[in-house]
Amino acid sequence: MTSYATVDELLTRLEGQTEIDADVYEAYQKIIAAYSAKIDELCRRPDGFVATTTATARHLMGTGTYYIEIPECIEVTAVAVKDSYDDTVFTSWTAPSSQVTGDGDYYPIAGTPGRPTFDRTPYTYLVVDPNGEYNHFTKAIYLPTVKVTAKRGYAATAPYQIREATLAEAAKFIKRFQGGMDVRLASADLGVMIESARQSGLTREVKELLVESMFVLPLYGGALR
């Protein structure tokens, strides 16, 4: 799991805490990680906002049409599809040399098949290239027929709104917890503070920011889009 801010960034929000002990530094790291995880959960993004640096494969159910929805990613490195629903092997499709050349069997897009965007990420769909060898993604009931290898996630780095939301939550929590106490907390206090951060929820202001910035993925029929 990726943390969306650093302790040094957090210290700029905490007046008078330019130098802290190593155990406090570690505690702040865990608090940042806790709020980063809460943001992922609220936004329904199990892969997080920061994309993986290594492409990994994921099996998907085909649609029987010229497009298929895929988990958010910043790069698709390989696509393989079963030629028939009862095949046991996946056939590799030719990757395009770019988004607009039309020299492969597929290409990834952002947006939707009806209103595609070719020049931004994250990619959310694969579309059959009309110049390629295939015209649909094979469909099978309850069986995967498409294998997509990609660098999954929203972006190469966390969007600034996500970083700011993480810092705001962590700073507010620490200030509330400390109250009138000395900033140099004892080990027992640090343990309580970390556990309290893990159990606390996001504030209304941060929730509204994430919703209004359209970072929260919708649910369709009880499942992720």
Secondary structure as UniProt FT lines:
FT   HELIX           7..13
FT   TURN            15..16
FT   HELIX           22..42
FT   TURN            43..44
FT   TURN            46..47
FT   STRAND          56..60
FT   STRAND          67..81
FT   TURN            85..86
FT   STRAND          91..92
FT   STRAND          106..111
FT   STRAND          116..117
FT   STRAND          123..128
FT   TURN            130..131
FT   TURN            141..142
FT   STRAND          146..152
FT   HELIX           160..178
FT   TURN            179..180
FT   HELIX           187..199
FT   HELIX           204..212
FT   TURN            213..214
FT   STRAND          219..220
FT   TURN            221..222
FT   STRAND          223..224
//
